[in-house]
Every structure is written in structure tokens, then in C-alpha cells.
Amino acid sequence: MRRRDYAGLAVVAMWVAALLVYRHVAIEPREWGAICAAATATLACAPRAALLWLQFWQLWGIAALVLGLAAFIGAGFWTAVGAVALGAAAVISYNATWGMLGLALGAWAWITRSPRRGRAARS
């Protein structure tokens, strides 16, 4: 693995960790649903509403699929990392159908473009 592969893994891991923590703290508790449904919702409800809107319209998964297709066709390394990150976000946000396809295409593009060491490198 090269240094950029480690950087890509770090980006995906931090993104997934941040999304899981935010989901645990601000999305799942019923108290936040009641606070955000009130007539005078707090400013903290805006990111929650955006995340749930993206989840409802399955845009996490569609974005992951678009990035995954772009990475598979030949877009750059960071497009593949974005596809993996958004695919993981889609799965976390219950948009698993499109998200898993985008994640798989992005991971495939990422892995196949990594330098291979083995018989060819030793020759």
C-alpha cells in the first residue's frame, strides 16, 4: 500500500466515525425529534433535517453510485475514496441498495489501481 492509500483509509474511517457519532447523538434520540418538531426549532436541527432529507430521497446512495461509476470508468483516486465514503454513509443511513453498489465500484477501482507487488516487481 502506498501513502495515499493510508490517507484514503483515514479519510473514510474518520467520515464513518463522525457520521456514526452524529447519528447516535442527534438522529436516534427521540428527544431530538420532539425538539426539532417544535414550532421554534433550534439551529442544531438544520443538519439533522438535511441528513434525514438526504436519507429519505436516497441521495446518499445515488451520490455513492455516481461516484462509484465515475471511479470505475476511470476518474481519479479521490473519486474512488469518495465513493467508498459515501457508500458507507448510505449504508449507515439505510440507503444500502445504491450505497453498496457505489461502495463496491469505488473499492474495486481503488484496489485495481493500487500498485501490485509480486512477480512483476521482482523481475
MODELLER restraints for C-alpha pairs under 7 A, 6 or more apart:
rsr = mdl.restraints
at = mdl.atoms
rsr.add(forms.Gaussian(group=physical.xy_distance, feature=features.Distance(at['CA:8:A'], at['CA:81:A']), mean=5.87, stdev=0.5))
rsr.add(forms.Gaussian(group=physical.xy_distance, feature=features.Distance(at['CA:12:A'], at['CA:85:A']), mean=5.06, stdev=0.5))
rsr.add(forms.Gaussian(group=physical.xy_distance, feature=features.Distance(at['CA:15:A'], at['CA:85:A']), mean=6.80, stdev=0.5))
rsr.add(forms.Gaussian(group=physical.xy_distance, feature=features.Distance(at['CA:16:A'], at['CA:88:A']), mean=6.82, stdev=0.5))
rsr.add(forms.Gaussian(group=physical.xy_distance, feature=features.Distance(at['CA:16:A'], at['CA:89:A']), mean=6.63, stdev=0.5))
rsr.add(forms.Gaussian(group=physical.xy_distance, feature=features.Distance(at['CA:26:A'], at['CA:32:A']), mean=6.32, stdev=0.5))
rsr.add(forms.Gaussian(group=physical.xy_distance, feature=features.Distance(at['CA:26:A'], at['CA:48:A']), mean=6.89, stdev=0.5))
rsr.add(forms.Gaussian(group=physical.xy_distance, feature=features.Distance(at['CA:27:A'], at['CA:48:A']), mean=6.49, stdev=0.5))
rsr.add(forms.Gaussian(group=physical.xy_distance, feature=features.Distance(at['CA:35:A'], at['CA:41:A']), mean=6.26, stdev=0.5))
rsr.add(forms.Gaussian(group=physical.xy_distance, feature=features.Distance(at['CA:36:A'], at['CA:42:A']), mean=6.81, stdev=0.5))
rsr.add(forms.Gaussian(group=physical.xy_distance, feature=features.Distance(at['CA:36:A'], at['CA:45:A']), mean=5.60, stdev=0.5))
rsr.add(forms.Gaussian(group=physical.xy_distance, feature=features.Distance(at['CA:54:A'], at['CA:60:A']), mean=6.10, stdev=0.5))
rsr.add(forms.Gaussian(group=physical.xy_distance, feature=features.Distance(at['CA:55:A'], at['CA:93:A']), mean=5.84, stdev=0.5))
rsr.add(forms.Gaussian(group=physical.xy_distance, feature=features.Distance(at['CA:55:A'], at['CA:95:A']), mean=6.72, stdev=0.5))
rsr.add(forms.Gaussian(group=physical.xy_distance, feature=features.Distance(at['CA:58:A'], at['CA:95:A']), mean=5.71, stdev=0.5))
rsr.add(forms.Gaussian(group=physical.xy_distance, feature=features.Distance(at['CA:60:A'], at['CA:86:A']), mean=6.30, stdev=0.5))
rsr.add(forms.Gaussian(group=physical.xy_distance, feature=features.Distance(at['CA:60:A'], at['CA:89:A']), mean=6.67, stdev=0.5))
rsr.add(forms.Gaussian(group=physical.xy_distance, feature=features.Distance(at['CA:60:A'], at['CA:90:A']), mean=4.80, stdev=0.5))
rsr.add(forms.Gaussian(group=physical.xy_distance, feature=features.Distance(at['CA:60:A'], at['CA:95:A']), mean=6.75, stdev=0.5))
rsr.add(forms.Gaussian(group=physical.xy_distance, feature=features.Distance(at['CA:60:A'], at['CA:99:A']), mean=6.86, stdev=0.5))
rsr.add(forms.Gaussian(group=physical.xy_distance, feature=features.Distance(at['CA:61:A'], at['CA:87:A']), mean=6.19, stdev=0.5))
rsr.add(forms.Gaussian(group=physical.xy_distance, feature=features.Distance(at['CA:61:A'], at['CA:90:A']), mean=4.94, stdev=0.5))
rsr.add(forms.Gaussian(group=physical.xy_distance, feature=features.Distance(at['CA:61:A'], at['CA:95:A']), mean=5.45, stdev=0.5))
rsr.add(forms.Gaussian(group=physical.xy_distance, feature=features.Distance(at['CA:61:A'], at['CA:96:A']), mean=6.82, stdev=0.5))
rsr.add(forms.Gaussian(group=physical.xy_distance, feature=features.Distance(at['CA:61:A'], at['CA:98:A']), mean=4.48, stdev=0.5))
rsr.add(forms.Gaussian(group=physical.xy_distance, feature=features.Distance(at['CA:61:A'], at['CA:99:A']), mean=3.92, stdev=0.5))
rsr.add(forms.Gaussian(group=physical.xy_distance, feature=features.Distance(at['CA:62:A'], at['CA:98:A']), mean=5.81, stdev=0.5))
rsr.add(forms.Gaussian(group=physical.xy_distance, feature=features.Distance(at['CA:62:A'], at['CA:99:A']), mean=6.89, stdev=0.5))
rsr.add(forms.Gaussian(group=physical.xy_distance, feature=features.Distance(at['CA:63:A'], at['CA:86:A']), mean=7.00, stdev=0.5))
rsr.add(forms.Gaussian(group=physical.xy_distance, feature=features.Distance(at['CA:64:A'], at['CA:83:A']), mean=4.81, stdev=0.5))
rsr.add(forms.Gaussian(group=physical.xy_distance, feature=features.Distance(at['CA:64:A'], at['CA:86:A']), mean=4.95, stdev=0.5))
rsr.add(forms.Gaussian(group=physical.xy_distance, feature=features.Distance(at['CA:64:A'], at['CA:87:A']), mean=4.96, stdev=0.5))
rsr.add(forms.Gaussian(group=physical.xy_distance, feature=features.Distance(at['CA:64:A'], at['CA:99:A']), mean=5.56, stdev=0.5))
rsr.add(forms.Gaussian(group=physical.xy_distance, feature=features.Distance(at['CA:64:A'], at['CA:102:A']), mean=4.61, stdev=0.5))
rsr.add(forms.Gaussian(group=physical.xy_distance, feature=features.Distance(at['CA:64:A'], at['CA:103:A']), mean=6.54, stdev=0.5))
rsr.add(forms.Gaussian(group=physical.xy_distance, feature=features.Distance(at['CA:65:A'], at['CA:98:A']), mean=5.89, stdev=0.5))
rsr.add(forms.Gaussian(group=physical.xy_distance, feature=features.Distance(at['CA:65:A'], at['CA:99:A']), mean=6.28, stdev=0.5))
rsr.add(forms.Gaussian(group=physical.xy_distance, feature=features.Distance(at['CA:65:A'], at['CA:101:A']), mean=6.06, stdev=0.5))
rsr.add(forms.Gaussian(group=physical.xy_distance, feature=features.Distance(at['CA:65:A'], at['CA:102:A']), mean=3.70, stdev=0.5))
rsr.add(forms.Gaussian(group=physical.xy_distance, feature=features.Distance(at['CA:66:A'], at['CA:102:A']), mean=6.92, stdev=0.5))
rsr.add(forms.Gaussian(group=physical.xy_distance, feature=features.Distance(at['CA:67:A'], at['CA:79:A']), mean=6.08, stdev=0.5))
rsr.add(forms.Gaussian(group=physical.xy_distance, feature=features.Distance(at['CA:67:A'], at['CA:80:A']), mean=6.89, stdev=0.5))
rsr.add(forms.Gaussian(group=physical.xy_distance, feature=features.Distance(at['CA:67:A'], at['CA:82:A']), mean=6.81, stdev=0.5))
rsr.add(forms.Gaussian(group=physical.xy_distance, feature=features.Distance(at['CA:67:A'], at['CA:83:A']), mean=4.93, stdev=0.5))
rsr.add(forms.Gaussian(group=physical.xy_distance, feature=features.Distance(at['CA:67:A'], at['CA:102:A']), mean=6.73, stdev=0.5))
rsr.add(forms.Gaussian(group=physical.xy_distance, feature=features.Distance(at['CA:68:A'], at['CA:80:A']), mean=6.26, stdev=0.5))
rsr.add(forms.Gaussian(group=physical.xy_distance, feature=features.Distance(at['CA:68:A'], at['CA:83:A']), mean=4.92, stdev=0.5))
rsr.add(forms.Gaussian(group=physical.xy_distance, feature=features.Distance(at['CA:68:A'], at['CA:102:A']), mean=4.37, stdev=0.5))
rsr.add(forms.Gaussian(group=physical.xy_distance, feature=features.Distance(at['CA:68:A'], at['CA:103:A']), mean=6.38, stdev=0.5))
rsr.add(forms.Gaussian(group=physical.xy_distance, feature=features.Distance(at['CA:68:A'], at['CA:105:A']), mean=4.79, stdev=0.5))
rsr.add(forms.Gaussian(group=physical.xy_distance, feature=features.Distance(at['CA:68:A'], at['CA:106:A']), mean=4.37, stdev=0.5))
rsr.add(forms.Gaussian(group=physical.xy_distance, feature=features.Distance(at['CA:69:A'], at['CA:102:A']), mean=6.92, stdev=0.5))
rsr.add(forms.Gaussian(group=physical.xy_distance, feature=features.Distance(at['CA:69:A'], at['CA:105:A']), mean=6.37, stdev=0.5))
rsr.add(forms.Gaussian(group=physical.xy_distance, feature=features.Distance(at['CA:71:A'], at['CA:79:A']), mean=5.61, stdev=0.5))
rsr.add(forms.Gaussian(group=physical.xy_distance, feature=features.Distance(at['CA:71:A'], at['CA:80:A']), mean=5.01, stdev=0.5))
rsr.add(forms.Gaussian(group=physical.xy_distance, feature=features.Distance(at['CA:71:A'], at['CA:106:A']), mean=5.78, stdev=0.5))
rsr.add(forms.Gaussian(group=physical.xy_distance, feature=features.Distance(at['CA:71:A'], at['CA:109:A']), mean=5.87, stdev=0.5))
rsr.add(forms.Gaussian(group=physical.xy_distance, feature=features.Distance(at['CA:72:A'], at['CA:105:A']), mean=5.86, stdev=0.5))
rsr.add(forms.Gaussian(group=physical.xy_distance, feature=features.Distance(at['CA:72:A'], at['CA:106:A']), mean=6.44, stdev=0.5))
rsr.add(forms.Gaussian(group=physical.xy_distance, feature=features.Distance(at['CA:72:A'], at['CA:109:A']), mean=5.06, stdev=0.5))
rsr.add(forms.Gaussian(group=physical.xy_distance, feature=features.Distance(at['CA:77:A'], at['CA:110:A']), mean=6.49, stdev=0.5))
rsr.add(forms.Gaussian(group=physical.xy_distance, feature=features.Distance(at['CA:80:A'], at['CA:106:A']), mean=4.35, stdev=0.5))
rsr.add(forms.Gaussian(group=physical.xy_distance, feature=features.Distance(at['CA:80:A'], at['CA:107:A']), mean=6.53, stdev=0.5))
rsr.add(forms.Gaussian(group=physical.xy_distance, feature=features.Distance(at['CA:80:A'], at['CA:109:A']), mean=6.30, stdev=0.5))
rsr.add(forms.Gaussian(group=physical.xy_distance, feature=features.Distance(at['CA:80:A'], at['CA:110:A']), mean=5.65, stdev=0.5))
rsr.add(forms.Gaussian(group=physical.xy_distance, feature=features.Distance(at['CA:81:A'], at['CA:106:A']), mean=6.72, stdev=0.5))
rsr.add(forms.Gaussian(group=physical.xy_distance, feature=features.Distance(at['CA:83:A'], at['CA:102:A']), mean=5.81, stdev=0.5))
rsr.add(forms.Gaussian(group=physical.xy_distance, feature=features.Distance(at['CA:83:A'], at['CA:103:A']), mean=5.52, stdev=0.5))
rsr.add(forms.Gaussian(group=physical.xy_distance, feature=features.Distance(at['CA:83:A'], at['CA:106:A']), mean=5.05, stdev=0.5))
rsr.add(forms.Gaussian(group=physical.xy_distance, feature=features.Distance(at['CA:84:A'], at['CA:102:A']), mean=6.99, stdev=0.5))
rsr.add(forms.Gaussian(group=physical.xy_distance, feature=features.Distance(at['CA:84:A'], at['CA:103:A']), mean=4.38, stdev=0.5))
rsr.add(forms.Gaussian(group=physical.xy_distance, feature=features.Distance(at['CA:84:A'], at['CA:106:A']), mean=5.50, stdev=0.5))
rsr.add(forms.Gaussian(group=physical.xy_distance, feature=features.Distance(at['CA:84:A'], at['CA:107:A']), mean=6.14, stdev=0.5))
rsr.add(forms.Gaussian(group=physical.xy_distance, feature=features.Distance(at['CA:87:A'], at['CA:99:A']), mean=4.17, stdev=0.5))
rsr.add(forms.Gaussian(group=physical.xy_distance, feature=features.Distance(at['CA:87:A'], at['CA:100:A']), mean=5.75, stdev=0.5))
rsr.add(forms.Gaussian(group=physical.xy_distance, feature=features.Distance(at['CA:87:A'], at['CA:102:A']), mean=5.63, stdev=0.5))
rsr.add(forms.Gaussian(group=physical.xy_distance, feature=features.Distance(at['CA:87:A'], at['CA:103:A']), mean=4.45, stdev=0.5))
rsr.add(forms.Gaussian(group=physical.xy_distance, feature=features.Distance(at['CA:88:A'], at['CA:99:A']), mean=6.85, stdev=0.5))
rsr.add(forms.Gaussian(group=physical.xy_distance, feature=features.Distance(at['CA:88:A'], at['CA:103:A']), mean=6.82, stdev=0.5))
rsr.add(forms.Gaussian(group=physical.xy_distance, feature=features.Distance(at['CA:90:A'], at['CA:96:A']), mean=5.81, stdev=0.5))
rsr.add(forms.Gaussian(group=physical.xy_distance, feature=features.Distance(at['CA:90:A'], at['CA:99:A']), mean=4.89, stdev=0.5))
rsr.add(forms.Gaussian(group=physical.xy_distance, feature=features.Distance(at['CA:91:A'], at['CA:99:A']), mean=5.92, stdev=0.5))
rsr.add(forms.Gaussian(group=physical.xy_distance, feature=features.Distance(at['CA:91:A'], at['CA:100:A']), mean=6.92, stdev=0.5))
